[in-house]
Amino acid sequence: MDSGSGIIEVLTADHREIQRLFDRIRSASPRGDERKTLAEQVSISLVRHFTVEREHLHPVLRRYLPDGGALVERRLDEQRRIEELLTSLEAEEAGTERFGHLLLSVLDRVTEHVVEEEQLLLPRLQALCPADVLRDLGRKARRAQASAPTRPRPGAPGSAPLTRATAQVWGPWDRLRDLVTRRGRP
């Protein structure tokens, strides 16, 4: 992704990466450890994606879309539900029936999130928000992804300033824990 791309391109690139992980999950053996590792990778990607949305997308939605406040509140609820599922999924043993059900719920909810965002929300934002603002947000989003937390926290704050402040603490801590535990690695 080039440095001139905006937040819309950053978010849709995230969606493509998550979709590739979903495709790999679907083709992996239901009983193998590969699915657990892939589910951890999905969790890492989604938590980073949601952090970027809370820090950078949500404020611009509130500012430029007439119904932005209500949209953001609905999206925050949706993100919390997905993060609750991710937390439950990570606590389950791979290959169990419950793991399969939770994984399917994550795939369904995230797919709904992506479709709504790409077909309804982002086109409206692109039409109403100045291009230079979107480009600037893209730069900020890429920086935020690099330091964002990687573990789901359904109770995390939804406001941009609090998300930014807590990400500075949780991000390095999560990456260290992931490194030590080999989370998301085969």
NUKE-542145 format. One record per atom (N, C-alpha, C): residue number from 1; residue in one letter; atom name; x, y, z. Coordinates in nm, 2 decimals. Atoms other than C-alpha are relative to their C-alpha. Example, Ala and Ser with C-alpha at 12.3 -4.5 7.8 and 13.67 -1.06 7.14 Angstrom:
<lokols>
  num  residu  atome      xx      yy      zz
    1       A      N    0.09   -0.12    0.00
    1       A     CA    1.23   -0.45    0.78
    1       A      C    0.09    0.12    0.00
    2       S      N   -0.09   -0.11    0.00
    2       S     CA    1.37   -0.11    0.71
    2       S      C   -0.08    0.11    0.08
</lokols>
This chain:
<lokols>
  num  residu  atome      xx      yy      zz
    1       M      N    0.09   -0.12    0.00
    1       M     CA    0.00    0.00    0.00
    1       M      C    0.09    0.12    0.00
    2       D      N   -0.09   -0.11    0.01
    2       D     CA    0.15    0.33   -0.10
    2       D      C   -0.03    0.10    0.11
    3       S      N    0.02   -0.09   -0.11
    3       S     CA    0.20    0.61    0.15
    3       S      C   -0.11    0.11   -0.03
    4       G      N    0.11   -0.10    0.03
    4       G     CA   -0.06    0.83   -0.03
    4       G      C   -0.14   -0.06    0.01
    5       S      N    0.13    0.06   -0.01
    5       S     CA   -0.34    0.59    0.02
    5       S      C   -0.07    0.05    0.13
    6       G      N    0.07   -0.05   -0.11
    6       G     CA   -0.61    0.70    0.26
    6       G      C   -0.06   -0.11    0.09
    7       I      N    0.06    0.09   -0.10
    7       I     CA   -0.80    0.54    0.55
    7       I      C   -0.09   -0.11   -0.07
    8       I      N    0.09    0.10    0.07
    8       I     CA   -1.05    0.37    0.31
    8       I      C    0.08   -0.11   -0.05
    9       E      N   -0.08    0.11    0.05
    9       E     CA   -0.77    0.18    0.14
    9       E      C    0.07   -0.08    0.11
   10       V      N   -0.06    0.07   -0.11
   10       V     CA   -0.61    0.09    0.47
   10       V      C   -0.10   -0.10    0.06
   11       L      N    0.10    0.09   -0.06
   11       L     CA   -0.93   -0.05    0.61
   11       L      C   -0.04   -0.11   -0.10
   12       T      N    0.04    0.11    0.09
   12       T     CA   -1.02   -0.24    0.29
   12       T      C    0.11   -0.10   -0.02
   13       A      N   -0.11    0.10    0.00
   13       A     CA   -0.67   -0.39    0.28
   13       A      C   -0.01   -0.09    0.12
   14       D      N    0.03    0.08   -0.12
   14       D     CA   -0.74   -0.51    0.64
   14       D      C   -0.10   -0.11   -0.03
   15       H      N    0.11    0.10    0.04
   15       H     CA   -1.06   -0.67    0.51
   15       H      C    0.05   -0.11   -0.09
   16       R      N   -0.05    0.10    0.09
   16       R     CA   -0.88   -0.85    0.23
   16       R      C    0.09   -0.10    0.08
   17       E      N   -0.09    0.09   -0.07
   17       E     CA   -0.62   -0.99    0.47
   17       E      C   -0.08   -0.09    0.09
   18       I      N    0.09    0.08   -0.09
   18       I     CA   -0.89   -1.11    0.72
   18       I      C   -0.07   -0.10   -0.09
   19       Q      N    0.07    0.09    0.09
   19       Q     CA   -1.08   -1.26    0.43
   19       Q      C    0.09   -0.12   -0.05
   20       R      N   -0.10    0.10    0.04
   20       R     CA   -0.76   -1.45    0.32
   20       R      C    0.01   -0.10    0.12
   21       L      N   -0.01    0.08   -0.12
   21       L     CA   -0.73   -1.58    0.68
   21       L      C   -0.13   -0.09    0.01
   22       F      N    0.12    0.08    0.00
   22       F     CA   -1.10   -1.69    0.67
   22       F      C    0.00   -0.11   -0.10
   23       D      N   -0.01    0.11    0.11
   23       D     CA   -1.04   -1.88    0.34
   23       D      C    0.09   -0.11    0.05
   24       R      N   -0.10    0.10   -0.05
   24       R     CA   -0.74   -2.06    0.50
   24       R      C   -0.07   -0.08    0.12
   25       I      N    0.07    0.07   -0.11
   25       I     CA   -0.96   -2.14    0.81
   25       I      C   -0.09   -0.11   -0.06
   26       R      N    0.10    0.09    0.06
   26       R     CA   -1.23   -2.29    0.59
   26       R      C    0.07   -0.13   -0.07
   27       S      N   -0.07    0.11    0.07
   27       S     CA   -0.97   -2.51    0.41
   27       S      C    0.08   -0.09    0.10
   28       A      N   -0.08    0.07   -0.10
   28       A     CA   -0.79   -2.62    0.73
   28       A      C   -0.08   -0.11    0.06
   29       S      N    0.07    0.12   -0.07
   29       S     CA   -0.87   -2.95    0.91
   29       S      C   -0.07    0.05    0.13
   30       P      N    0.08   -0.05   -0.12
   30       P     CA   -1.14   -2.89    1.18
   30       P      C    0.07   -0.05    0.13
   31       R      N   -0.05    0.06   -0.12
   31       R     CA   -0.94   -3.10    1.42
   31       R      C    0.15    0.04    0.03
   32       G      N   -0.14   -0.03   -0.01
   32       G     CA   -0.59   -2.96    1.36
   32       G      C    0.03    0.13    0.08
   33       D      N   -0.04   -0.12   -0.06
   33       D     CA   -0.39   -2.69    1.54
   33       D      C    0.01    0.12   -0.09
   34       E      N   -0.01   -0.11    0.10
   34       E     CA   -0.37   -2.49    1.22
   34       E      C   -0.12    0.10    0.02
   35       R      N    0.12   -0.08   -0.02
   35       R     CA   -0.73   -2.36    1.28
   35       R      C    0.02    0.09    0.12
   36       K      N   -0.02   -0.08   -0.12
   36       K     CA   -0.64   -2.24    1.63
   36       K      C    0.10    0.12   -0.03
   37       T      N   -0.10   -0.10    0.04
   37       T     CA   -0.33   -2.05    1.49
   37       T      C   -0.06    0.10   -0.09
   38       L      N    0.06   -0.09    0.09
   38       L     CA   -0.53   -1.90    1.21
   38       L      C   -0.11    0.09    0.07
   39       A      N    0.10   -0.07   -0.08
   39       A     CA   -0.81   -1.80    1.46
   39       A      C    0.08    0.11    0.08
   40       E      N   -0.08   -0.09   -0.08
   40       E     CA   -0.54   -1.63    1.67
   40       E      C    0.05    0.12   -0.09
   41       Q      N   -0.04   -0.11    0.09
   41       Q     CA   -0.41   -1.44    1.36
   41       Q      C   -0.12    0.09   -0.04
   42       V      N    0.12   -0.08    0.03
   42       V     CA   -0.77   -1.33    1.28
   42       V      C   -0.02    0.09    0.12
   43       S      N    0.02   -0.08   -0.12
   43       S     CA   -0.80   -1.21    1.64
   43       S      C    0.09    0.12    0.00
   44       I      N   -0.10   -0.10    0.00
   44       I     CA   -0.48   -1.01    1.62
   44       I      C   -0.03    0.11   -0.11
   45       S      N    0.03   -0.10    0.11
   45       S     CA   -0.58   -0.85    1.28
   45       S      C   -0.13    0.08    0.04
   46       L      N    0.12   -0.07   -0.03
   46       L     CA   -0.93   -0.77    1.40
   46       L      C    0.02    0.10    0.12
   47       V      N   -0.02   -0.09   -0.11
   47       V     CA   -0.82   -0.61    1.73
   47       V      C    0.07    0.13   -0.05
   48       R      N   -0.08   -0.11    0.05
   48       R     CA   -0.57   -0.39    1.54
   48       R      C   -0.10    0.08   -0.09
   49       H      N    0.09   -0.06    0.09
   49       H     CA   -0.84   -0.31    1.28
   49       H      C   -0.10    0.09    0.08
   50       F      N    0.10   -0.07   -0.08
   50       F     CA   -1.10   -0.21    1.55
   50       F      C    0.07    0.12    0.07
   51       T      N   -0.07   -0.11   -0.07
   51       T     CA   -0.84    0.00    1.73
   51       T      C    0.02    0.12   -0.10
   52       V      N   -0.01   -0.11    0.10
   52       V     CA   -0.78    0.20    1.40
   52       V      C   -0.13    0.06   -0.02
   53       E      N    0.13   -0.06    0.01
   53       E     CA   -1.15    0.24    1.36
   53       E      C   -0.04    0.09    0.11
   54       R      N    0.04   -0.09   -0.12
   54       R     CA   -1.20    0.37    1.71
   54       R      C    0.08    0.13    0.00
   55       E      N   -0.08   -0.12   -0.01
   55       E     CA   -0.91    0.61    1.69
   55       E      C   -0.02    0.09   -0.12
   56       H      N   -0.01   -0.09    0.12
   56       H     CA   -0.94    0.74    1.33
   56       H      C   -0.13    0.00   -0.08
   57       L      N    0.12    0.01    0.08
   57       L     CA   -1.26    0.62    1.15
   57       L      C   -0.12    0.06    0.07
   58       H      N    0.12   -0.04   -0.08
   58       H     CA   -1.52    0.68    1.42
   58       H      C   -0.01    0.16    0.01
   59       P      N    0.01   -0.14   -0.01
   59       P     CA   -1.43    1.05    1.48
   59       P      C   -0.04    0.07   -0.13
   60       V      N    0.03   -0.06    0.13
   60       V     CA   -1.45    1.13    1.11
   60       V      C   -0.14   -0.04   -0.05
   61       L      N    0.14    0.04    0.03
   61       L     CA   -1.78    0.94    1.07
   61       L      C   -0.09    0.10    0.08
   62       R      N    0.08   -0.09   -0.08
   62       R     CA   -1.92    1.15    1.36
   62       R      C    0.00    0.14   -0.06
   63       R      N   -0.01   -0.14    0.05
   63       R     CA   -1.80    1.47    1.19
   63       R      C   -0.06    0.02   -0.14
   64       Y      N    0.04   -0.02    0.13
   64       Y     CA   -1.89    1.41    0.83
   64       Y      C   -0.13   -0.06   -0.04
   65       L      N    0.13    0.06    0.04
   65       L     CA   -2.20    1.19    0.82
   65       L      C   -0.11    0.05    0.09
   66       P      N    0.11   -0.05   -0.08
   66       P     CA   -2.53    1.33    0.94
   66       P      C   -0.05   -0.09    0.11
   67       D      N    0.04    0.10   -0.11
   67       D     CA   -2.61    1.01    1.13
   67       D      C    0.12   -0.07    0.06
   68       G      N   -0.13    0.06   -0.04
   68       G     CA   -2.25    0.95    1.22
   68       G      C    0.00   -0.05    0.15
   69       G      N    0.00    0.04   -0.14
   69       G     CA   -2.30    0.94    1.60
   69       G      C   -0.07   -0.13    0.02
   70       A      N    0.08    0.13   -0.01
   70       A     CA   -2.57    0.67    1.58
   70       A      C    0.07   -0.12   -0.06
   71       L      N   -0.08    0.11    0.07
   71       L     CA   -2.36    0.47    1.33
   71       L      C    0.12   -0.04    0.09
   72       V      N   -0.11    0.04   -0.08
   72       V     CA   -2.06    0.48    1.55
   72       V      C   -0.04   -0.08    0.13
   73       E      N    0.05    0.07   -0.12
   73       E     CA   -2.25    0.37    1.86
   73       E      C   -0.04   -0.14   -0.03
   74       R      N    0.03    0.13    0.04
   74       R     CA   -2.39    0.08    1.67
   74       R      C    0.12   -0.09   -0.04
   75       R      N   -0.12    0.07    0.03
   75       R     CA   -2.05   -0.01    1.54
   75       R      C    0.08   -0.04    0.12
   76       L      N   -0.07    0.03   -0.12
   76       L     CA   -1.90    0.00    1.88
   76       L      C   -0.06   -0.12    0.07
   77       D      N    0.07    0.11   -0.06
   77       D     CA   -2.16   -0.24    2.01
   77       D      C    0.03   -0.13   -0.08
   78       E      N   -0.03    0.11    0.09
   78       E     CA   -2.09   -0.47    1.71
   78       E      C    0.15   -0.05    0.03
   79       Q      N   -0.14    0.04   -0.03
   79       Q     CA   -1.71   -0.46    1.78
   79       Q      C    0.01   -0.07    0.14
   80       R      N    0.00    0.06   -0.13
   80       R     CA   -1.77   -0.54    2.15
   80       R      C   -0.05   -0.15   -0.01
   81       R      N    0.05    0.14    0.02
   81       R     CA   -1.98   -0.85    2.05
   81       R      C    0.10   -0.09   -0.07
   82       I      N   -0.10    0.07    0.07
   82       I     CA   -1.71   -0.96    1.81
   82       I      C    0.12   -0.03    0.09
   83       E      N   -0.11    0.02   -0.09
   83       E     CA   -1.44   -0.91    2.07
   83       E      C   -0.03   -0.10    0.11
   84       E      N    0.04    0.10   -0.10
   84       E     CA   -1.64   -1.11    2.33
   84       E      C    0.01   -0.14   -0.06
   85       L      N   -0.01    0.12    0.07
   85       L     CA   -1.66   -1.39    2.07
   85       L      C    0.15   -0.04   -0.01
   86       L      N   -0.15    0.03    0.02
   86       L     CA   -1.28   -1.37    2.01
   86       L      C    0.06   -0.04    0.14
   87       T      N   -0.05    0.04   -0.14
   87       T     CA   -1.22   -1.39    2.39
   87       T      C   -0.04   -0.14    0.03
   88       S      N    0.05    0.14   -0.03
   88       S     CA   -1.44   -1.70    2.42
   88       S      C    0.08   -0.10   -0.09
   89       L      N   -0.06    0.09    0.09
   89       L     CA   -1.28   -1.85    2.11
   89       L      C    0.15   -0.03    0.04
   90       E      N   -0.13    0.03   -0.04
   90       E     CA   -0.93   -1.81    2.24
   90       E      C    0.01   -0.08    0.13
   91       A      N    0.00    0.08   -0.12
   91       A     CA   -1.02   -1.98    2.57
   91       A      C   -0.04   -0.15   -0.04
   92       E      N    0.04    0.14    0.04
   92       E     CA   -1.15   -2.29    2.38
   92       E      C    0.12   -0.08   -0.06
   93       E      N   -0.09    0.09    0.07
   93       E     CA   -0.95   -2.59    2.27
   93       E      C   -0.04   -0.02   -0.15
   94       A      N    0.02    0.02    0.14
   94       A     CA   -0.91   -2.63    1.90
   94       A      C   -0.07   -0.14   -0.03
   95       G      N    0.06    0.13    0.04
   95       G     CA   -1.12   -2.90    1.74
   95       G      C   -0.13   -0.04    0.08
   96       T      N    0.13    0.03   -0.08
   96       T     CA   -1.41   -2.89    2.00
   96       T      C   -0.12    0.05   -0.08
   97       E      N    0.12   -0.05    0.07
   97       E     CA   -1.76   -2.84    1.88
   97       E      C   -0.03    0.15    0.03
   98       R      N    0.02   -0.14   -0.04
   98       R     CA   -1.78   -2.52    2.08
   98       R      C    0.09    0.10   -0.08
   99       F      N   -0.09   -0.08    0.08
   99       F     CA   -1.47   -2.39    1.91
   99       F      C   -0.05    0.03   -0.14
  100       G      N    0.06   -0.01    0.14
  100       G     CA   -1.63   -2.46    1.57
  100       G      C   -0.11    0.10   -0.01
  101       H      N    0.12   -0.09   -0.01
  101       H     CA   -1.95   -2.28    1.67
  101       H      C    0.05    0.15    0.02
  102       L      N   -0.05   -0.14   -0.02
  102       L     CA   -1.76   -1.97    1.80
  102       L      C    0.07    0.05   -0.12
  103       L      N   -0.07   -0.04    0.12
  103       L     CA   -1.54   -1.96    1.49
  103       L      C   -0.10    0.04   -0.11
  104       L      N    0.10   -0.03    0.10
  104       L     CA   -1.84   -1.97    1.27
  104       L      C   -0.07    0.13    0.03
  105       S      N    0.06   -0.12   -0.04
  105       S     CA   -2.00   -1.69    1.47
  105       S      C    0.09    0.12   -0.03
  106       V      N   -0.09   -0.11    0.03
  106       V     CA   -1.69   -1.48    1.43
  106       V      C    0.00    0.03   -0.15
  107       L      N   -0.01   -0.02    0.15
  107       L     CA   -1.67   -1.54    1.05
  107       L      C   -0.13    0.07   -0.05
  108       D      N    0.12   -0.06    0.05
  108       D     CA   -2.04   -1.45    1.01
  108       D      C   -0.01    0.15    0.04
  109       R      N    0.01   -0.14   -0.04
  109       R     CA   -2.03   -1.13    1.22
  109       R      C    0.10    0.09   -0.07
  110       V      N   -0.11   -0.08    0.06
  110       V     CA   -1.70   -1.01    1.07
  110       V      C   -0.04    0.02   -0.15
  111       T      N    0.05   -0.02    0.14
  111       T     CA   -1.84   -1.07    0.72
  111       T      C   -0.10    0.10   -0.01
  112       E      N    0.10   -0.11    0.00
  112       E     CA   -2.14   -0.86    0.80
  112       E      C    0.06    0.14    0.02
  113       H      N   -0.07   -0.13   -0.03
  113       H     CA   -1.91   -0.59    0.94
  113       H      C    0.06    0.05   -0.13
  114       V      N   -0.08   -0.04    0.12
  114       V     CA   -1.70   -0.59    0.62
  114       V      C   -0.10    0.05   -0.11
  115       V      N    0.10   -0.04    0.10
  115       V     CA   -2.01   -0.58    0.39
  115       V      C   -0.06    0.13    0.03
  116       E      N    0.06   -0.13   -0.03
  116       E     CA   -2.17   -0.30    0.57
  116       E      C    0.10    0.12   -0.01
  117       E      N   -0.10   -0.11    0.01
  117       E     CA   -1.85   -0.10    0.59
  117       E      C    0.03    0.03   -0.14
  118       E      N   -0.05   -0.03    0.14
  118       E     CA   -1.75   -0.14    0.23
  118       E      C   -0.11    0.04   -0.09
  119       Q      N    0.11   -0.04    0.09
  119       Q     CA   -2.09   -0.11    0.07
  119       Q      C   -0.08    0.12    0.04
  120       L      N    0.08   -0.11   -0.04
  120       L     CA   -2.26    0.15    0.28
  120       L      C    0.08    0.11    0.06
  121       L      N   -0.07   -0.10   -0.08
  121       L     CA   -2.03    0.33    0.52
  121       L      C    0.11    0.08   -0.07
  122       L      N   -0.11   -0.06    0.06
  122       L     CA   -1.71    0.39    0.33
  122       L      C   -0.03    0.08   -0.12
  123       P      N    0.04   -0.09    0.12
  123       P     CA   -1.87    0.51    0.00
  123       P      C   -0.06    0.13    0.05
  124       R      N    0.06   -0.13   -0.05
  124       R     CA   -2.07    0.77    0.20
  124       R      C    0.11    0.09    0.05
  125       L      N   -0.11   -0.08   -0.05
  125       L     CA   -1.76    0.88    0.38
  125       L      C    0.08    0.06   -0.11
  126       Q      N   -0.08   -0.05    0.11
  126       Q     CA   -1.57    0.91    0.06
  126       Q      C   -0.07    0.11   -0.07
  127       A      N    0.07   -0.10    0.07
  127       A     CA   -1.84    1.12   -0.09
  127       A      C   -0.01    0.13    0.08
  128       L      N    0.02   -0.12   -0.09
  128       L     CA   -1.87    1.36    0.21
  128       L      C    0.12    0.06    0.07
  129       C      N   -0.12   -0.04   -0.07
  129       C     CA   -1.52    1.38    0.35
  129       C      C    0.11    0.05   -0.10
  130       P      N   -0.10   -0.04    0.09
  130       P     CA   -1.24    1.58    0.18
  130       P      C    0.11   -0.10   -0.02
  131       A      N   -0.11    0.10    0.03
  131       A     CA   -0.97    1.36    0.01
  131       A      C    0.12    0.02    0.08
  132       D      N   -0.12   -0.03   -0.08
  132       D     CA   -0.69    1.53    0.20
  132       D      C   -0.01   -0.05    0.14
  133       V      N    0.03    0.05   -0.14
  133       V     CA   -0.85    1.44    0.53
  133       V      C    0.01   -0.16    0.00
  134       L      N    0.00    0.15    0.01
  134       L     CA   -0.89    1.07    0.42
  134       L      C    0.15   -0.04   -0.02
  135       R      N   -0.14    0.04    0.01
  135       R     CA   -0.52    1.06    0.31
  135       R      C    0.07    0.02    0.13
  136       D      N   -0.07   -0.02   -0.13
  136       D     CA   -0.40    1.21    0.64
  136       D      C   -0.04   -0.11    0.10
  137       L      N    0.04    0.11   -0.09
  137       L     CA   -0.61    0.95    0.83
  137       L      C    0.06   -0.13   -0.04
  138       G      N   -0.07    0.12    0.04
  138       G     CA   -0.45    0.68    0.62
  138       G      C    0.13   -0.01    0.06
  139       R      N   -0.13    0.00   -0.06
  139       R     CA   -0.11    0.78    0.74
  139       R      C   -0.01   -0.03    0.15
  140       K      N    0.02    0.03   -0.15
  140       K     CA   -0.23    0.79    1.10
  140       K      C   -0.04   -0.14    0.03
  141       A      N    0.05    0.14   -0.02
  141       A     CA   -0.41    0.46    1.06
  141       A      C    0.12   -0.10   -0.01
  142       R      N   -0.11    0.09    0.01
  142       R     CA   -0.09    0.29    0.94
  142       R      C    0.09    0.00    0.12
  143       R      N   -0.08   -0.01   -0.12
  143       R     CA    0.10    0.42    1.24
  143       R      C   -0.06   -0.07    0.12
  144       A      N    0.07    0.06   -0.12
  144       A     CA   -0.17    0.31    1.48
  144       A      C    0.00   -0.15   -0.01
  145       Q      N   -0.01    0.15    0.02
  145       Q     CA   -0.17   -0.04    1.33
  145       Q      C    0.12   -0.06    0.06
  146       A      N   -0.13    0.05   -0.04
  146       A     CA    0.20   -0.08    1.40
  146       A      C    0.01   -0.01    0.15
  147       S      N   -0.02    0.01   -0.14
  147       S     CA    0.16   -0.02    1.77
  147       S      C   -0.13   -0.04    0.08
  148       A      N    0.13    0.03   -0.06
  148       A     CA   -0.20   -0.13    1.83
  148       A      C    0.00   -0.13    0.09
  149       P      N    0.01    0.13   -0.08
  149       P     CA   -0.30   -0.40    2.09
  149       P      C   -0.04   -0.11   -0.10
  150       T      N    0.03    0.12    0.08
  150       T     CA   -0.34   -0.75    1.96
  150       T      C   -0.10   -0.10    0.07
  151       R      N    0.09    0.09   -0.07
  151       R     CA   -0.57   -0.91    2.22
  151       R      C   -0.13    0.07    0.02
  152       P      N    0.13   -0.06   -0.01
  152       P     CA   -0.94   -0.86    2.24
  152       P      C   -0.03    0.04    0.15
  153       R      N    0.05   -0.05   -0.13
  153       R     CA   -1.08   -0.65    2.53
  153       R      C   -0.13    0.06   -0.03
  154       P      N    0.13   -0.05    0.03
  154       P     CA   -1.45   -0.62    2.49
  154       P      C   -0.04    0.12    0.08
  155       G      N    0.03   -0.12   -0.08
  155       G     CA   -1.47   -0.36    2.77
  155       G      C    0.09    0.12   -0.02
  156       A      N   -0.09   -0.12    0.03
  156       A     CA   -1.21   -0.13    2.62
  156       A      C   -0.08    0.12   -0.03
  157       P      N    0.07   -0.12    0.02
  157       P     CA   -1.30    0.23    2.59
  157       P      C   -0.03    0.02   -0.15
  158       G      N    0.04   -0.02    0.14
  158       G     CA   -1.48    0.34    2.26
  158       G      C    0.04    0.13   -0.05
  159       S      N   -0.03   -0.13    0.05
  159       S     CA   -1.37    0.70    2.25
  159       S      C    0.14    0.00   -0.06
  160       A      N   -0.13    0.00    0.06
  160       A     CA   -1.07    0.79    2.03
  160       A      C    0.11    0.04    0.09
  161       P      N   -0.11   -0.03   -0.09
  161       P     CA   -0.86    0.96    2.30
  161       P      C    0.03   -0.11    0.10
  162       L      N   -0.02    0.11   -0.10
  162       L     CA   -0.91    0.68    2.55
  162       L      C    0.06   -0.12   -0.07
  163       T      N   -0.06    0.11    0.08
  163       T     CA   -0.84    0.42    2.28
  163       T      C    0.14    0.02   -0.03
  164       R      N   -0.14   -0.04    0.02
  164       R     CA   -0.52    0.60    2.19
  164       R      C    0.08   -0.02    0.12
  165       A      N   -0.08    0.01   -0.13
  165       A     CA   -0.41    0.62    2.55
  165       A      C    0.02   -0.14    0.04
  166       T      N   -0.02    0.14   -0.05
  166       T     CA   -0.48    0.26    2.64
  166       T      C    0.08   -0.08   -0.10
  167       A      N   -0.08    0.08    0.10
  167       A     CA   -0.33    0.13    2.31
  167       A      C    0.15    0.02    0.02
  168       Q      N   -0.14   -0.03   -0.02
  168       Q     CA    0.00    0.29    2.41
  168       Q      C    0.05   -0.09    0.11
  169       V      N   -0.04    0.09   -0.11
  169       V     CA    0.00    0.06    2.72
  169       V      C   -0.02   -0.14   -0.05
  170       W      N    0.03    0.13    0.03
  170       W     CA   -0.17   -0.25    2.59
  170       W      C    0.08   -0.05   -0.13
  171       G      N   -0.07    0.04    0.13
  171       G     CA    0.00   -0.26    2.24
  171       G      C    0.13   -0.07    0.03
  172       P      N   -0.13    0.06   -0.03
  172       P     CA    0.36   -0.32    2.36
  172       P      C   -0.01   -0.13    0.09
  173       W      N    0.02    0.11   -0.09
  173       W     CA    0.24   -0.55    2.64
  173       W      C   -0.05   -0.12   -0.08
  174       D      N    0.06    0.11    0.08
  174       D     CA    0.03   -0.76    2.40
  174       D      C    0.10   -0.06   -0.10
  175       R      N   -0.10    0.05    0.10
  175       R     CA    0.31   -0.79    2.14
  175       R      C    0.11   -0.08    0.08
  176       L      N   -0.10    0.08   -0.07
  176       L     CA    0.55   -0.91    2.41
  176       L      C   -0.06   -0.13    0.04
  177       R      N    0.07    0.13   -0.04
  177       R     CA    0.30   -1.17    2.54
  177       R      C   -0.02   -0.09   -0.12
  178       D      N    0.01    0.08    0.12
  178       D     CA    0.24   -1.28    2.18
  178       D      C    0.13   -0.07   -0.04
  179       L      N   -0.13    0.05    0.03
  179       L     CA    0.61   -1.32    2.13
  179       L      C    0.04   -0.12    0.09
  180       V      N   -0.03    0.10   -0.09
  180       V     CA    0.66   -1.52    2.44
  180       V      C   -0.08   -0.13   -0.01
  181       T      N    0.09    0.12    0.01
  181       T     CA    0.36   -1.75    2.40
  181       T      C   -0.01   -0.05   -0.14
  182       R      N    0.01    0.05    0.14
  182       R     CA    0.40   -1.78    2.02
  182       R      C   -0.14    0.01   -0.06
  183       R      N    0.14   -0.02    0.04
  183       R     CA    0.04   -1.67    1.98
  183       R      C   -0.01    0.04   -0.15
  184       G      N    0.02   -0.03    0.15
  184       G     CA   -0.07   -1.67    1.61
  184       G      C    0.11   -0.05   -0.08
  185       R      N   -0.11    0.06    0.08
  185       R     CA    0.24   -1.86    1.50
  185       R      C   -0.01   -0.15    0.00
  186       P      N    0.01    0.15    0.01
  186       P     CA    0.25   -2.22    1.38
  186       P      C    0.11   -0.07    0.09
</lokols>
